[in-house]
């Protein structure tokens, strides 16, 4: 009876030690300010096993072979391959990839890759827009984007009227401006 107990205890100890070595946790952060990055793709190279980071930038794999490699990717950041070795916890720091930032388009309340958008997308190079003297933002973008009409309200002290592809919306033809994540409706006169 004692031998069976020692054998069971030995097997349990081996199983828990093996489980602890196969479990991998980690955190992904931004290189600039060490803030956590949520939604980062972490994939075990050569497999279809992957995880996404949570709101605190943390991820967990319940089983990974020793010496495996992680592929860490996120839109706007440089993709990294990290050798796990015998580590159980990995802290990963991603650097911004300035070359791919021009491929991301902010749409409404989110962002999408430029190649995934099926509609018309136009961008305004603000360096060129600021080269011409203008008193407000509407004058700076006037004539720079096809399909966008910028004109005056034709009233004393009136603001500017911006129309995208003509007059087709029922009740209101004004576009919705999203400035630093805040929806803004109305005149562009208040913007510097």
N, C-alpha and C positions, 0 to 999 in steps of 0.2 A: 504494500500500500504506500509506503514511504517513497519507493522508487517511482511509482506512477505519479505521485504528487510532484517530485523533483523534475520528472520528465515533462509534465504539463507546465510547470513554472518556467522551465528552460525554453520550451516551445513558445510560450506566451511572450517571454522576454525577447526572443529572436524576432517574433512577428512585430512587436511594437517598435523595436529598433529599426527594422526594415521599413516600417511605415513612416517613421520619423525621418529617415533619410530620403524617402521618395517624395515627401511633401515639400512644396516650395511656395514661399510667400515673397512678396516684394512690393515696392512702391515706385511709381514713376512721377518725376517732378520736372518742372521747367528749369533750365540751366540759369536763366537770368535772375529769378527771385526765389527759386526752390519751392514754388507753389505747386500743389498737386494738380495733375492733369487727369480729369475724368474722361472715360470713353476711349482710352488708348488701346490699340489692338496688340496683344501679346500672344505670339504663336510659337509652338515648339516646332523648330525647323525639321522638315521632312515628314511631318504628320499633319493631320487635320485638327489636332487638338489645340484649342486656343482659349483665351479669356480676355475680357475687357476690364479696365480699371473702374473702380467705383468712384463716388464723389470725393473720396479722400486720396485718390490715385493708387489704391491698393489692389492687388490681384493675388489669386491663390491657385495653385495646381495641386491636386491631391496625389498625383503620381507622375513622376518624371524620372527618366533614367539618368544615372550619374554620367556626367560628361556631355549632356545634351546642350543644345544651343537654342536660345530664345531670339526670335525676330520681333522687334518692338517698332511699331509704326503708328504715326499720327499725322493727320493733314497739317501741313505747314511746318513740320519738323523733320529732321534728318532721320531716316530709318537706321536702326542699329541692330547688330547681331552680337549677342552676349553669350559667352560660354559659361554654363552653370557650374561645372566642376562638381565639388562635393558640398557646395553651399546650400543652406536651407532658407536663407533670406538674402534678397538682392535689392539694392537701391539703385535705380536707373535715372540718369539725368539726360533729358533730350534737349538738343540745341535747335533753334529756329532755322529753317531752311528758307532763306530769302528768295531763292530762285523759284520756288513753287508757290509763293504767296500770290503771284499775279494770276494763278489758275483758279483761285477761289473767288466766288462771287457771292456777296451778301444778298439774300433774297428775303424780303419781308422780315421775319423774326429769326431766320436761321442763315446757314451758309451751305452752298452746294459747290461741287466741282464744276468748272466751266464747261467741261465736255459732257456733263449729264443733263444740262439744260437744253430743252428742245425749242424754246422760244428765242426771240431776238434779245441779245444782250449787247449793250454798248457801255463803254467806259470812257471817262473823261480824265485825261492826264492833267492833274491839278497844277503841275509845274507850268504847263503851257497856258492854262487858264489864268494863272496869277501873273503871267508875263504881260497881260493886257490890263490897263487900268479899268477897274470896275468898282461901283459903289456898293454892290451887294452880290450875293451868291448867284442869283438868277441871271444877272448880266454876265457873270463869269462863265456860265455854262451855255449862254445863248449862242446858237449856231454851231455848237461843237458836237451835237449828237443828232443823228438822223431820226426823224419821227417825233422829236420833242420841240414844241413850239413855245417860245417865251415872249410874252408881250406885256403891255401895261393894262391896268384896269380902266383906263380912260376916265378917271375921276381925280379931282384935286386931292393930292396926298394919298392917292390910291396905291396899292401894292402891285405886285407883278402877278401875271396869270401864266401858269405852266400847264400845258396840255400835252399829253402823251398820245400820239396817234389820233389826234382829232377830238371831236366832241361826241362821245358815244355812251357815257354812263348816265343812268337815270338819276335825277335829282342833284347829283354833284359830280363834276368833272375834275375836281382837284385831286392831285396825287397825295398819297399818304407818305410822309417823310418819317423815317426812323433814324433818330439821331442818338447815338450812344445807347441803343437798345430801347429808347423811349419813343413811342409813336407820337408824331406831331402833325396836327392838321391845321392848315391855315396858311398865313402869309410867310414868305421867306424874308421879309424886310427886317425881322428881328435878328436874323442870323448875320454874324460878322463874316 
